[in-house]
Amino acid sequence: MEWRLGWYHSCDDYRALPFTFTELTEVIQAVVNISGRGVRLSLSNLYGKTKLVFQKVELSLDEKFHVKQTVTFNGMTQAEVEKGTAVMSDPVWLKIEAGVKLYVKISSRDKQIYSDFCCTYDTTVTNAAFVRNYEGIPHLQHSMNARRGWFCLNEINVLTDSKPKLINMTGDSLVEMGQISASVAETLYHAYPEKVVVVNTGASGGRLLYDAPNDEQLYQTFGPSLIKRVFTESQKLRPALTIALIGSNDLLLPLLSREAEGQIITVVEFMQGITQLKKILAQHNSDLLLGTILPFSLGHGAVPHIKRYAQALEKRMEINHCLQQLPEVLDCSHIVEDGKQQLKSAYDFGDHIHLNKQGGQKIAAAICAKINVEN
C-alpha cells in the first residue's frame, strides 16, 4: 500500500485581506474516490505572517462527529504550523471506501490571523463552514449559490492499493467555484471508483499571462499567472491530465484595474502563452484539455471604458477562433452561449460571468466525454 493523494484544494493567498478570529472551529467535507486503511491531513500556512496553532484536529465519517478520531502531528494533539510552511499529520488508521465523505474539524482557541483561504460554491464534493467559537460545531449548508470558505486544510492523503489517475482542474474562478470541477468529479467518481482523483487548483481572478495586480487589496488575492502556477502544480501533483479554463480575466482586468490597464494582451500574446502552457505540461508528462473563453458581460456602470470593453468582447471571439484550431481544445463557450455570444440565462450564476450548477454540468459532461480514464 502507498500514500496517494485523495483530495486536494489549493489555498489562495489572502495576505492582503486576512481573516482575524479570537477563536475558530471549522468543518470541511471532502469526498475521496479511493479506498484505504489510513488517512493523513496537510495543513497550510504558506501565506501567514505568524505561526498558527490548532488545539484540536479531528476526523470523522459522520458530519456531526458523534464518532471521531483525534489527528496528531508528530505525536502531539496540538498542531503548530510555522509561517511559510505546510505540515502533514500522523496517520489516522481508518478504513474507508471509495466515494466516502470525510469530515475534518479544526479548532483553535487562540486569536490568530488566517491568510491561507479556500472556498467553494458547489457543495456536492467539497463543503465547509466555520464558527468563531472553539467549542462550536458548524452546520454545513448544502447549496450552490453562496461561498463556503475554510482555512489551511489543503490536502488529504489515503493509504491505499489503488493507483488512480490524477486530474488537475485549474484556471480561474470558473474552476475554483466548483460548478464545473465538482460536476466532473461527480461523474467520474460514479463511473470509475478507485481509478481517478480530481483536484481543484483554480484561483479566483487568475490570468494566463500576468500575476495579480497590486492596486487594490482584492486584486492582490488573484495570485500568480497560470503559467507560473501550473509549473508548481505539475511538480507537486504530477497530474496525468490538466484541465484548464482561463482567459476571461486576461480580458476583463485591464478594464477594471489601474495597474492592469498597461497589461492589455493581444491575440498573438495569448496564443504564445498557451504554447508555453503546453510546453510546461509536456515537460511534466501531463496531457492538456483546454477550454475556450466563456462569454462575459459587464454592466455599463461597471465599465469606465466602453470602447475598450467592446474590444475585449471582440478579442474573446478572435482568441476562441484560434483556440478552436488546436486539438487539445474543447469549445466550452459554444456549449453555454446564445446566438448573441452571451451566456444563456439558464446557465447564468446571476452575474453574467460565472456558471450555475446546470451550466457547470453541461460543460462537465463535455469534458468527461473527452477523458479516457482506462488508459
N, C-alpha and C positions, 0 to 999 in steps of 0.2 A: 504494500500500500504506500501511496505517496501523498504529500500535501499538495492539493490542487486549489486554484482559485475558484471559489464557488459563487462569489458575489463581489462586485466592485463598483463604487461610485466615487469619482474623483471629487475632492473638495475644492471649492472656489476660494480665491484669495480675497478675504473681506477685511484686510488691514485698514482700508480706507473707511469702511463702515462697520466697525466691530460691534459685537453684542456684549454687553456687560450685565451679569446676573450675580446677585448675592448668593443665591442657591439655584440649583438646576437639577431636574430629573428629566431625561428624555428616553423615549422608547422608539426603536427602529424595527420595522418589519422588513425581512429580506427573504425572498424566495430563492432557493437553491435547486439546481436541476441535477445534482449528483448525490448518490447515496454514500454514506460513510460511517465511520465509528468515532470520529473526533472532529472538533471544531476549534479554530483559533481566530481571534479578532485582532485587527490592527486599528490603533487609534492615532490620528494625525494631529500634529501641532506644527505644521510646516510654516505657517504664516504668523503664528502668535509671537508676541514680544516678551512673554514670560512663560515660565513653566506652568503647565496645567496639572491639577490634582483631582482625581476622582476617587472618592472613598469607597464606592461600590460599583461594580460592573457585574451584571447578572445575565444569564442566558436561559431561555425557556422555549418550549414548543407551544406555550399557552399565552395568549395575548394578555391575560390577567395575572400571569406569573404566580398561579397557585402552586405549581411545581416548577422549581427553578434551580439552577446551579450557579454557584459563585465562580466568577472568572478571576484567575490570579495572574500576576505579572511578576516573573522571577520569584515565584513562591509567595508573593505578598498580595493581600486582598486590595490594597490601595494601589491605583495606577498613577504613575507620575510620568508625564510626557514633557521632556525638555523642549524648549523653543527650537524650532528648525528641524525637528525630528518626528518620526513616527515609531511607535513601539508595538511589537507583536506579543500577544498574550501567551501564557502557557496553554497546552492542550486542555480542552474540556472533553471528557470522554462521554460521548453522547451518540447513540445510534440514530441516524436519520435516513430517510428515504427521499429519492428524487422527487421534487415538486413540493417539498415541505416548506412551511413558513417558519422561519426562525425569528425569535423576538429577543432583542438586546435592550437591556435597561442600564443606563449610565447615570450616576448620581454624584453631585458634588455639593458640599455644604460650605465651600469657600467662595468668597467674592472673586470672580475671575472674568477675564476678557477673552472672548472666543472669536477667532478670525478664520478658522477652517470651517466653511459653511457649505452644506449640501442642501438640495431641495428637489422635490418632485411635485407634479400636479396629478399625474396618473398614479393611483394608489394600488393598482392590482398586483404589481410585483414588489415594489418598494413603497413603504409608507412610513410616516414618522409624526411624532408630536412631542412637545415638551411643556413642562410647567416650571414656574420659578419657586420650586419647593423641593427640599431634599427628600421629604417623606412621601411626596405625591406620586400617583401613578397616572400618567397622561392617558387620555382616551383617544384612540385612533379613529379619525374620521375617514370614511370611505366615500370619496367624491373625486371629481375630475376638474373642478373649476376654481380651486384655491391652492396656494402654495403651501406645501408641507415641508418644513425645514428641520434640520438637525445639525449637530456639530461633531466633528472629529472622527466618527466611525466611517472608514472608507473601504474596508476590506474584510472579507470573511473567507478563510481557507477551510477546506474539508480534507480529512484523511480518508482516502478512497482508492479503490481499484480502478475506477473509471478514468478514461483518458479523453475527456471531451475536447471538441474543437472550440477555441475561444474566438468570439466575435466582439470586436470593439466598435461600439456605436459612438461616433464623435462628431463634433461640429459646434453649433451654437445652441440657442435656447430651444429650437425645434427638437433637438435631441434631449437636452437637459430636462425639459418639462415632462418627458416620459410618454407622451401620447403615441409617438412612433416607436420608441425603443421598447416600451413595456408591451406594446402590441406585437412587436417582433418576438420578444421573449415568450409571451403567452403562446403564440402559435408554434414556435419551435420547441418549447418545453413540452407541450402536449403531444407533439408528433415524434419527438426524439428525446425521451428521458435518458439521462446519463451521457448523451452524445454531444451536447452543446451547452456553452455558457455564454450569455450575452451580458456585456458590461457597458456602463454609461460613463463617458468622459466628456460629455458636452458641457460647454461653458456659455452661459447667457451673455450675449453681446460679442461673442468671439468672432474674429475675422480670419480670413485665409492669410492675408499678407501683412497685416500690421498688428502690433501689440495694442493694449488698451490705451486710450488717451488719458492724459493726466489733468485735464482742465476741470473735471467735476468728479466728486467722490464716487458717484455711481459708476461712471465710466471706468474708473480705476479698477473696478471689480471684474472687468471683462477679460482680463488675463492675457497671456501671450498669444501670438498668432498661431493658427493651427499648424503652420509649417514647423514652428518650434515645438509645440505640444506633441505633435504626432511622433516626432523623433524620440522624445522622452517616453511617451506612452508605449511605443513599439518596443523599446529596450526593456521596459519593466514588465509589460503584459505579454509580449510575444504573441499577438493575435494571428490566427490563420487568415482572418478576414477583417478588414477595416471598412466600415460603412460610414461615409462622411456626408453630412448635409451642411453646407457652408456657402457663404456668398452674400446673403441679404444685408448683413451689417457692413460689408465692404462698400456697398452702395448707399446704405442709409446713414451711417455715422457721419460722413462728410457733410450731410445736410443738417446735423444736429449739434455736432461738437466743433468748437472753435479750433482746437488743435487738429482735428481730423479734416478740416477744410483744406489743408495742404496735403492730404493723402488721397485725393481723388484718383481712382485707378482707371486704367484703360483696359479694353478688352484683351489686348495683347499681354499686358502685365498680369491680368488674372489667369489667362491660359498658361503663361510661363510659371505661375505659382502652382497650377495643377500639375504641370510636368515635374516640378520639383517635389511635390507631394508624392507622386507616383514613384519617383526615384528613391525617396527615403523609405517608402514602404517596401519596395522591391529589395532594398538592401537588408531589410529585416524579415524577408520572406513572408510578407503579408500581402495577400491579394486586396484589391480595392474595388468597392462598389460605391459610386459617386452619384449623388442626386443632382438634378438641375435646380436652379434657384427658384423657390416658390414665389408666387405673386405676393406683393405687399402694397398697402395703401395707407397713406397718412392724411389726416385732416389738414385742410389748408391752414388752419390756425397754428398747427404744429410745424409748419414748413416755412422758414423765412425766405427761402429762395425757390420760388415756384418754377422758374426756368430750369434750374439745376435738378429739381425733383423730377420734372418731365424727362430730363436727360437720363436720370438714374433708372427710370422706368423703361426707357428705350434701351439702355445699356443691358438691363436684365435680359431682354429678348435677344440681343446680339450675343451675349455670353452663352445663353442657353442654346442658341443655334450652333455655336462652336462646340459646346459640350456634347450635343446630340450626335456629333460625328465620332465620338470616342466609344470604343467597345465596352468600356467598364462603366458607362453612364446609364442610369435609369432615369427616364423622363418623368420625375415626380411631379413637376409643375403641371404637365398635361393631365394628370390624374385628378387634380383638385381645383383647376382654374376654369372659369367660364369662358364664353365666347368673346368677352371683353378683356381677357387676360387679367382678371381679378379673381380673388379667392371666392369660390362658391359659398354662398351663405350657409349651406348645410354643413360645411366643414370648417366654418369660421369660429375660432375661440371667442370672438367678440371684439377683437382689436384690429381686424383685417390684416393681421400679420401671422398670427400663430394658429395652429390647428386645434380643433376639439378632438374628442376621442374618436368620433366617427371618421374624421379626416385622417387621423393617425392610423386607424385600422385599414383605410383604403391604401395608403402608401405602404404600410407594413405588409399587406397581402402581396403587393407587387414585389417588395423586397424579398419576402420569403420564397416566392416563386423562382427567384434567381439564385437561391442558395442551395447548394448540394452538400448536405451535412455528411453524407456517407463517404465522400471522397476527400 
